[in-house]
Amino acid sequence: MEKLSPFMDIASLEIESLRRIKRPKRFSEESETETTPSSNAVFGFPNLPEEPNRDLDQSVLCRIRVRLPDGRRIQRSFLKSESVQLLWSFCYSQIDESERKRFKLIQAFPGEYKNLYFGSNTTFEESGLANSLVSVTWV
């Protein structure tokens, strides 16, 4: 035991110094509630423009139907040339403020699922999302 005591003293000093190091906070639901959830900036989503007029030529429009976690189904038209990232802004705007947290989007195909990624810079036309159903699920 006497031979171990110097090592134990050093170990206790190291542990104490590690406790003093400030670590960055990880993303959590608590950090979300500290910020203002009414803004798309909380999650970095782009601002959602007004819905295109239905009188436009149907060849430039893309209609998306979304199933929200609470069971509601909503739909919206986008221009095919717009970024798919606007779909996240739309979904976020439809979720109640009290329930807002991180989510992901999944496109359902018969027999298979495809995860949609926010970082993708594709347009609705390039992504193949035209006239499809997308589900919002919590991460």
C-alpha positions as CSV (number, residue, x, y, z in Angstrom):
1,M,0.0,0.0,0.0
2,E,2.8,2.4,0.8
3,K,4.2,1.9,-2.7
4,L,0.9,2.8,-4.2
5,S,0.2,6.0,-2.3
6,P,2.3,8.3,-4.6
7,F,0.4,7.1,-7.6
8,M,-2.9,7.6,-5.9
9,D,-2.1,11.2,-5.1
10,I,-1.1,11.9,-8.7
11,A,-4.3,10.3,-9.9
12,S,-6.5,12.4,-7.6
13,L,-4.8,15.6,-8.9
14,E,-5.3,14.5,-12.5
15,I,-9.0,13.8,-11.9
16,E,-9.5,17.2,-10.2
17,S,-7.8,19.0,-13.1
18,L,-10.1,17.2,-15.6
19,R,-13.1,18.3,-13.7
20,R,-12.1,21.9,-14.1
21,I,-11.9,21.7,-17.9
22,K,-15.0,23.2,-19.5
23,R,-16.4,21.0,-22.2
24,P,-18.7,22.3,-25.0
25,K,-22.4,21.5,-24.5
26,R,-23.7,18.7,-26.7
27,F,-26.8,19.2,-28.7
28,S,-29.8,18.2,-26.5
29,E,-33.4,18.9,-26.2
30,E,-32.6,21.2,-23.2
31,S,-30.5,23.5,-25.5
32,E,-33.3,23.7,-27.9
33,T,-35.8,25.0,-25.4
34,E,-33.3,27.7,-24.3
35,T,-33.5,29.3,-27.8
36,T,-36.5,30.8,-29.5
37,P,-38.2,27.9,-31.3
38,S,-40.3,30.2,-33.5
39,S,-37.4,30.9,-35.9
40,N,-36.0,28.6,-38.6
41,A,-32.6,29.9,-37.6
42,V,-32.7,27.6,-34.5
43,F,-31.9,24.6,-36.8
44,G,-30.4,26.6,-39.7
45,F,-33.3,26.1,-42.1
46,P,-33.7,28.6,-44.9
47,N,-36.6,31.0,-44.9
48,L,-39.7,29.5,-46.5
49,P,-41.0,31.6,-49.5
50,E,-44.7,31.9,-50.2
51,E,-46.3,28.9,-51.9
52,P,-46.3,29.2,-55.7
53,N,-49.6,30.0,-57.3
54,R,-51.6,26.9,-58.5
55,D,-52.3,28.8,-61.8
56,L,-48.7,28.2,-62.8
57,D,-47.8,25.7,-65.5
58,Q,-48.0,22.2,-63.8
59,S,-44.7,21.3,-65.4
60,V,-42.8,23.7,-63.1
61,L,-44.7,22.7,-59.9
62,C,-43.9,19.8,-57.5
63,R,-46.6,18.8,-54.9
64,I,-45.3,17.1,-51.7
65,R,-47.5,15.5,-49.1
66,V,-46.0,15.2,-45.6
67,R,-47.1,13.0,-42.7
68,L,-46.2,14.6,-39.4
69,P,-45.4,12.6,-36.2
70,D,-48.8,13.5,-34.7
71,G,-50.5,11.8,-37.6
72,R,-51.6,14.9,-39.5
73,R,-51.1,15.0,-43.3
74,I,-50.3,18.3,-45.0
75,Q,-49.3,19.2,-48.5
76,R,-47.7,22.0,-50.3
77,S,-46.5,23.0,-53.8
78,F,-42.9,23.9,-54.5
79,L,-41.2,25.0,-57.7
80,K,-39.2,22.1,-59.2
81,S,-36.2,24.4,-59.4
82,E,-36.2,25.2,-55.6
83,S,-33.9,23.5,-53.1
84,V,-35.1,20.4,-51.3
85,Q,-33.9,22.2,-48.1
86,L,-37.1,24.2,-48.2
87,L,-39.0,21.0,-47.3
88,W,-37.3,21.0,-43.9
89,S,-38.4,24.6,-43.4
90,F,-42.0,23.7,-44.3
91,C,-42.1,20.7,-42.0
92,Y,-40.6,22.7,-39.1
93,S,-43.2,25.4,-39.6
94,Q,-46.0,22.9,-39.3
95,I,-44.8,21.3,-36.0
96,D,-46.2,22.8,-32.8
97,E,-43.7,25.0,-30.9
98,S,-44.0,22.8,-27.8
99,E,-43.0,19.7,-29.8
100,R,-40.1,21.1,-31.9
101,K,-37.0,19.0,-31.7
102,R,-34.6,17.3,-34.2
103,F,-36.3,15.3,-36.9
104,K,-35.5,13.5,-40.1
105,L,-37.4,13.1,-43.4
106,I,-38.1,9.7,-45.0
107,Q,-39.5,9.1,-48.4
108,A,-41.5,5.9,-48.7
109,F,-41.4,3.8,-51.8
110,P,-43.3,0.5,-52.2
111,G,-41.2,-1.9,-50.2
112,E,-38.3,0.4,-49.4
113,Y,-37.5,3.7,-47.6
114,K,-35.1,6.5,-48.6
115,N,-33.7,9.0,-46.0
116,L,-33.5,12.6,-47.2
117,Y,-30.6,14.6,-46.0
118,F,-30.7,18.3,-45.2
119,G,-27.2,19.0,-46.5
120,S,-28.2,18.0,-50.0
121,N,-28.2,20.9,-52.4
122,T,-30.4,19.2,-55.0
123,T,-33.6,20.6,-56.4
124,F,-37.0,19.0,-56.2
125,E,-36.7,18.0,-59.8
126,E,-33.2,16.4,-59.4
127,S,-34.2,14.5,-56.2
128,G,-37.2,12.8,-57.7
129,L,-39.5,14.0,-54.9
130,A,-42.3,15.2,-57.2
131,N,-45.7,14.1,-56.1
132,S,-44.5,11.9,-53.3
133,L,-45.2,11.2,-49.6
134,V,-42.6,12.1,-47.0
135,S,-42.8,11.2,-43.3
136,V,-41.3,13.3,-40.5
137,T,-39.9,11.2,-37.7
138,W,-38.1,12.3,-34.5
139,V,-34.3,11.6,-34.3
